[in-house]
């Protein structure tokens, strides 16, 4: 299983970023995909999840209405669109799949700062 995140960076408060996670080594279209984040000194937390076909999503309360998860099963890629970013969104963002075990990408840094 391989997961490679990209798209992180430095953005001003109120700005937007779109993260991507390219998957390989498993039947992508059969699995729900999740995004997590971890800020310095804090535990890794679930940001949101999308079902295998992409019809249903779940978000943690702190990002509802600002973040959107989508997926392209043909491209084996899951996305995290982040709008109205706040400094407290700063973290390393990871994509995740549970396929008999938890698999993680290397993470991509998101920094929200003026």
C-alpha positions as CSV (number, residue, x, y, z in Angstrom):
1,X,0.0,0.0,0.0
2,X,1.3,3.4,-0.9
3,X,-0.1,6.8,-0.1
4,X,1.5,10.0,-1.2
5,X,0.2,13.4,-0.1
6,X,0.9,16.7,-1.8
7,X,-0.4,20.2,-1.9
8,X,0.6,21.6,1.5
9,X,2.2,24.9,2.0
10,X,2.0,28.3,3.7
11,X,-1.3,30.2,3.3
12,X,-2.7,33.3,5.0
13,X,-5.7,33.1,7.2
14,X,-8.9,33.0,5.2
15,X,-7.0,31.4,2.3
16,X,-7.5,28.0,0.6
17,X,-5.5,24.9,-0.2
18,X,-6.2,21.6,-1.9
19,X,-4.4,18.6,-0.7
20,X,-4.1,15.4,-2.8
21,X,-3.4,11.9,-1.9
22,X,-2.3,9.4,-4.6
23,X,-2.9,5.8,-3.7
24,X,-1.4,2.6,-5.0
25,X,-1.1,-1.1,-4.1
26,X,-4.7,-1.8,-3.2
27,X,-8.2,-1.6,-4.8
28,X,-8.8,2.1,-4.2
29,X,-12.4,2.1,-5.2
30,X,-13.3,-0.5,-2.5
31,X,-12.1,1.4,0.5
32,X,-13.2,4.5,2.5
33,X,-10.4,7.0,2.7
34,X,-9.7,9.4,5.6
35,X,-7.7,12.6,6.2
36,X,-6.1,13.1,9.6
37,X,-4.0,16.0,10.9
38,X,-1.4,16.4,13.7
39,X,-0.3,19.7,15.1
40,X,2.9,20.0,17.2
41,X,2.3,18.6,20.7
42,X,-1.1,17.3,19.9
43,X,-2.5,13.9,19.1
44,X,-3.3,13.0,15.5
45,X,-7.0,13.7,14.9
46,X,-9.5,12.7,12.2
47,X,-10.4,15.5,9.9
48,X,-12.9,13.6,7.7
49,X,-13.7,10.5,5.8
50,X,-15.3,9.6,2.4
51,X,-16.9,6.3,1.6
52,X,-15.6,4.1,-1.2
53,X,-17.9,5.3,-3.9
54,X,-17.7,8.9,-2.6
55,X,-21.4,9.3,-1.9
56,X,-21.0,10.0,1.8
57,X,-18.6,12.1,3.8
58,X,-18.0,12.8,7.5
59,X,-16.2,15.8,9.0
60,X,-15.1,16.7,12.5
61,X,-17.1,19.7,13.8
62,X,-14.2,22.1,13.6
63,X,-13.9,21.9,9.8
64,X,-17.6,21.4,8.8
65,X,-18.6,23.9,6.2
66,X,-15.0,24.8,5.4
67,X,-13.4,21.5,4.3
68,X,-14.6,19.2,1.5
69,X,-13.3,15.7,0.8
70,X,-13.7,14.2,-2.6
71,X,-12.2,11.4,-4.6
72,X,-11.5,10.3,-8.2
73,X,-11.5,6.5,-8.2
74,X,-10.3,6.4,-11.8
75,X,-7.2,8.4,-10.7
76,X,-6.9,6.6,-7.4
77,X,-6.7,10.0,-5.7
78,X,-8.5,11.5,-2.7
79,X,-8.6,15.3,-2.2
80,X,-9.1,17.6,0.7
81,X,-10.3,21.1,-0.3
82,X,-9.7,23.5,2.6
83,X,-11.3,26.9,2.6
84,X,-11.4,29.7,5.1
85,X,-8.3,28.4,6.7
86,X,-7.5,29.4,10.3
87,X,-4.2,29.4,12.2
88,X,-5.5,26.5,14.2
89,X,-5.7,24.4,11.0
90,X,-1.9,24.4,10.9
91,X,-0.7,20.8,11.1
92,X,0.8,17.9,9.1
93,X,-2.0,16.4,7.1
94,X,-2.1,12.7,6.4
95,X,-4.3,10.5,4.3
96,X,-5.2,7.1,5.6
97,X,-6.8,3.8,4.6
98,X,-7.7,0.9,6.7
99,X,-7.0,-2.3,4.6
100,X,-6.6,-4.9,7.3
101,X,-4.3,-2.4,9.0
102,X,-3.9,1.3,9.1
103,X,-1.8,2.7,6.3
104,X,-0.5,6.3,6.3
105,X,1.2,8.6,3.8
106,X,4.2,10.7,4.8
107,X,2.2,13.7,5.4
108,X,2.1,17.2,4.0
109,X,2.7,20.4,6.1
110,X,0.0,23.0,6.1
111,X,0.8,26.3,7.8
112,X,-1.8,29.1,8.2
113,X,-0.1,32.3,9.1
114,X,0.0,36.0,8.2
